[in-house]
Amino acid sequence: MGKRRMVSDRSQSNEEKGLGLIFRALSHRNYRLFFAGQGISLIGTWVQLIAMSWLVYRLSNSAFLLGVTGFLGMIPTFLLAPFAGVLTDRWDRRRILLITQTLSMAQALVLATLDLTGVIRIWHLFILIPSLGIVNAFDAPARQTFVVEMVERREDLGNAIALNSFLFNGARLVGPSIGGILISILGEGMCFLLNGLSFFSVIVALLAMRIISENRGSQGKQMWQVLKEGFNYTFGFAPIRFILFLLGLASLMGMPSQY
């Protein structure tokens, strides 16, 4: 009897250690706040993406315009992201995220207002969708590099990056399902409204963090010089070059199927 209890206690202890290793980045207060706030916000973002596609097709009844709006949402990020990455290295990343999250919230609330009042037209989307793409061009590099500031122990950084990937893909799995249900019950306007409200979670999390500002090493360099150094390193280092090639191929051939 005593031996069984010892085996049971040992297996429970090993299980707790395993879970502790998997979620060890959450031991950092700042990252824990970000993980919780971003989790709620990402689900809202995927709900809006599904509602947006549904709204575009309902207003236009055109598969072509549905593809055009998807293109308009992505092309600003594609063109501006390299420049945004340089600026992210120079500016305060938490401040950038507070601005981008606030602007994303404003875009969602404008969409909700236009749809719920019944005045929304397809040309409104041709303005609002690219504007969100511009915001995302700055939000994505700031959010990804901000992880370095939230996790104090360098050995936990890899785990934090893995949890970020889990969070994003988990929201991608859950968000569209919730979005489909909400569209059928409440309509697209309420989906936009709920997404706008979901940004409060990540904004509050960012404001509650205790972050020590770091000195930026590229302040004295010209933007074009930093961009050139980045491209030279990226395409001159084979592992990163091949990873980017695979990501680009997956994005080109696979990502359009989700819209």
Contacts in CASP RR format, 6 or more apart in sequence:
PFRMAT RR
TARGET T0000
AUTHOR 0000-0000-0000
METHOD contacts of the structure
MODEL  1
MGKRRMVSDRSQSNEEKGLGLIFRALSHRNYRLFFAGQGISLIGTWVQLI
AMSWLVYRLSNSAFLLGVTGFLGMIPTFLLAPFAGVLTDRWDRRRILLIT
QTLSMAQALVLATLDLTGVIRIWHLFILIPSLGIVNAFDAPARQTFVVEM
VERREDLGNAIALNSFLFNGARLVGPSIGGILISILGEGMCFLLNGLSFF
SVIVALLAMRIISENRGSQGKQMWQVLKEGFNYTFGFAPIRFILFLLGLA
SLMGMPSQY
21 159 0 8 1.000
22 159 0 8 1.000
23 159 0 8 1.000
23 163 0 8 1.000
24 156 0 8 1.000
24 159 0 8 1.000
25 31 0 8 1.000
25 35 0 8 1.000
25 151 0 8 1.000
25 156 0 8 1.000
25 157 0 8 1.000
25 158 0 8 1.000
25 159 0 8 1.000
25 160 0 8 1.000
25 163 0 8 1.000
26 32 0 8 1.000
26 35 0 8 1.000
26 163 0 8 1.000
27 156 0 8 1.000
28 150 0 8 1.000
28 151 0 8 1.000
28 152 0 8 1.000
28 153 0 8 1.000
28 156 0 8 1.000
28 160 0 8 1.000
29 209 0 8 1.000
29 210 0 8 1.000
30 149 0 8 1.000
30 150 0 8 1.000
30 151 0 8 1.000
30 209 0 8 1.000
30 210 0 8 1.000
30 211 0 8 1.000
31 147 0 8 1.000
31 150 0 8 1.000
31 151 0 8 1.000
31 160 0 8 1.000
33 205 0 8 1.000
33 206 0 8 1.000
33 208 0 8 1.000
33 209 0 8 1.000
34 146 0 8 1.000
34 150 0 8 1.000
34 202 0 8 1.000
34 205 0 8 1.000
34 206 0 8 1.000
34 209 0 8 1.000
35 163 0 8 1.000
35 167 0 8 1.000
36 201 0 8 1.000
36 205 0 8 1.000
37 201 0 8 1.000
37 202 0 8 1.000
37 204 0 8 1.000
37 205 0 8 1.000
38 143 0 8 1.000
38 167 0 8 1.000
38 201 0 8 1.000
38 202 0 8 1.000
38 205 0 8 1.000
39 167 0 8 1.000
39 171 0 8 1.000
39 201 0 8 1.000
39 202 0 8 1.000
40 198 0 8 1.000
40 201 0 8 1.000
40 202 0 8 1.000
41 101 0 8 1.000
41 198 0 8 1.000
41 199 0 8 1.000
41 201 0 8 1.000
41 202 0 8 1.000
42 167 0 8 1.000
42 168 0 8 1.000
42 171 0 8 1.000
43 171 0 8 1.000
43 174 0 8 1.000
43 175 0 8 1.000
43 178 0 8 1.000
43 198 0 8 1.000
44 171 0 8 1.000
44 175 0 8 1.000
44 178 0 8 1.000
44 194 0 8 1.000
44 195 0 8 1.000
44 196 0 8 1.000
44 198 0 8 1.000
45 104 0 8 1.000
45 171 0 8 1.000
45 195 0 8 1.000
45 198 0 8 1.000
46 171 0 8 1.000
46 172 0 8 1.000
46 174 0 8 1.000
46 175 0 8 1.000
46 176 0 8 1.000
46 178 0 8 1.000
46 179 0 8 1.000
47 175 0 8 1.000
47 176 0 8 1.000
47 178 0 8 1.000
47 179 0 8 1.000
47 182 0 8 1.000
47 191 0 8 1.000
47 194 0 8 1.000
47 195 0 8 1.000
48 108 0 8 1.000
48 111 0 8 1.000
48 191 0 8 1.000
48 192 0 8 1.000
48 195 0 8 1.000
48 196 0 8 1.000
49 176 0 8 1.000
49 259 0 8 1.000
50 175 0 8 1.000
50 176 0 8 1.000
50 179 0 8 1.000
50 180 0 8 1.000
50 183 0 8 1.000
50 191 0 8 1.000
51 179 0 8 1.000
51 182 0 8 1.000
51 183 0 8 1.000
51 187 0 8 1.000
51 188 0 8 1.000
51 189 0 8 1.000
51 191 0 8 1.000
51 192 0 8 1.000
52 69 0 8 1.000
52 111 0 8 1.000
52 125 0 8 1.000
52 129 0 8 1.000
52 188 0 8 1.000
53 66 0 8 1.000
53 69 0 8 1.000
53 259 0 8 1.000
54 180 0 8 1.000
54 183 0 8 1.000
54 188 0 8 1.000
55 115 0 8 1.000
55 120 0 8 1.000
55 125 0 8 1.000
55 188 0 8 1.000
56 65 0 8 1.000
56 66 0 8 1.000
56 69 0 8 1.000
56 122 0 8 1.000
56 125 0 8 1.000
57 63 0 8 1.000
57 66 0 8 1.000
58 188 0 8 1.000
59 120 0 8 1.000
59 121 0 8 1.000
59 122 0 8 1.000
59 125 0 8 1.000
60 66 0 8 1.000
60 122 0 8 1.000
65 122 0 8 1.000
66 259 0 8 1.000
67 259 0 8 1.000
69 125 0 8 1.000
69 126 0 8 1.000
69 129 0 8 1.000
70 129 0 8 1.000
70 259 0 8 1.000
72 126 0 8 1.000
72 129 0 8 1.000
72 130 0 8 1.000
73 129 0 8 1.000
73 130 0 8 1.000
73 132 0 8 1.000
73 133 0 8 1.000
74 133 0 8 1.000
75 130 0 8 1.000
76 130 0 8 1.000
76 133 0 8 1.000
76 134 0 8 1.000
76 136 0 8 1.000
76 137 0 8 1.000
77 133 0 8 1.000
77 134 0 8 1.000
77 136 0 8 1.000
77 137 0 8 1.000
77 140 0 8 1.000
79 137 0 8 1.000
80 134 0 8 1.000
80 137 0 8 1.000
80 138 0 8 1.000
81 137 0 8 1.000
81 140 0 8 1.000
81 141 0 8 1.000
82 227 0 8 1.000
82 231 0 8 1.000
83 223 0 8 1.000
83 227 0 8 1.000
84 137 0 8 1.000
84 138 0 8 1.000
84 140 0 8 1.000
84 141 0 8 1.000
84 142 0 8 1.000
85 141 0 8 1.000
85 142 0 8 1.000
85 145 0 8 1.000
86 218 0 8 1.000
86 223 0 8 1.000
86 226 0 8 1.000
86 227 0 8 1.000
87 138 0 8 1.000
87 223 0 8 1.000
88 96 0 8 1.000
88 138 0 8 1.000
88 141 0 8 1.000
88 142 0 8 1.000
88 145 0 8 1.000
89 145 0 8 1.000
89 216 0 8 1.000
89 217 0 8 1.000
89 218 0 8 1.000
89 226 0 8 1.000
90 216 0 8 1.000
90 218 0 8 1.000
90 219 0 8 1.000
91 216 0 8 1.000
92 213 0 8 1.000
93 142 0 8 1.000
93 145 0 8 1.000
93 146 0 8 1.000
93 149 0 8 1.000
94 146 0 8 1.000
94 149 0 8 1.000
94 206 0 8 1.000
94 209 0 8 1.000
94 211 0 8 1.000
96 138 0 8 1.000
96 139 0 8 1.000
96 142 0 8 1.000
97 139 0 8 1.000
97 142 0 8 1.000
97 143 0 8 1.000
97 146 0 8 1.000
97 202 0 8 1.000
97 206 0 8 1.000
98 203 0 8 1.000
98 206 0 8 1.000
98 207 0 8 1.000
99 138 0 8 1.000
100 135 0 8 1.000
100 136 0 8 1.000
100 138 0 8 1.000
100 139 0 8 1.000
100 142 0 8 1.000
101 139 0 8 1.000
101 199 0 8 1.000
101 202 0 8 1.000
101 203 0 8 1.000
101 206 0 8 1.000
102 199 0 8 1.000
102 203 0 8 1.000
103 135 0 8 1.000
104 132 0 8 1.000
104 135 0 8 1.000
104 136 0 8 1.000
104 139 0 8 1.000
104 196 0 8 1.000
104 199 0 8 1.000
105 196 0 8 1.000
105 199 0 8 1.000
105 200 0 8 1.000
105 203 0 8 1.000
107 128 0 8 1.000
107 131 0 8 1.000
107 132 0 8 1.000
107 135 0 8 1.000
108 192 0 8 1.000
108 193 0 8 1.000
108 195 0 8 1.000
108 196 0 8 1.000
108 199 0 8 1.000
109 192 0 8 1.000
109 193 0 8 1.000
109 196 0 8 1.000
110 128 0 8 1.000
111 120 0 8 1.000
111 128 0 8 1.000
111 189 0 8 1.000
111 192 0 8 1.000
112 189 0 8 1.000
112 190 0 8 1.000
112 192 0 8 1.000
112 193 0 8 1.000
112 196 0 8 1.000
114 120 0 8 1.000
114 124 0 8 1.000
115 188 0 8 1.000
115 189 0 8 1.000
115 192 0 8 1.000
116 189 0 8 1.000
116 190 0 8 1.000
116 193 0 8 1.000
144 164 0 8 1.000
147 157 0 8 1.000
147 160 0 8 1.000
147 161 0 8 1.000
147 164 0 8 1.000
148 157 0 8 1.000
149 211 0 8 1.000
149 212 0 8 1.000
149 214 0 8 1.000
150 160 0 8 1.000
150 209 0 8 1.000
150 211 0 8 1.000
151 157 0 8 1.000
151 160 0 8 1.000
172 258 0 8 1.000
176 258 0 8 1.000
179 191 0 8 1.000
182 190 0 8 1.000
182 191 0 8 1.000
182 194 0 8 1.000
183 191 0 8 1.000
218 226 0 8 1.000
233 240 0 8 1.000
234 240 0 8 1.000
234 241 0 8 1.000
234 244 0 8 1.000
235 241 0 8 1.000
END
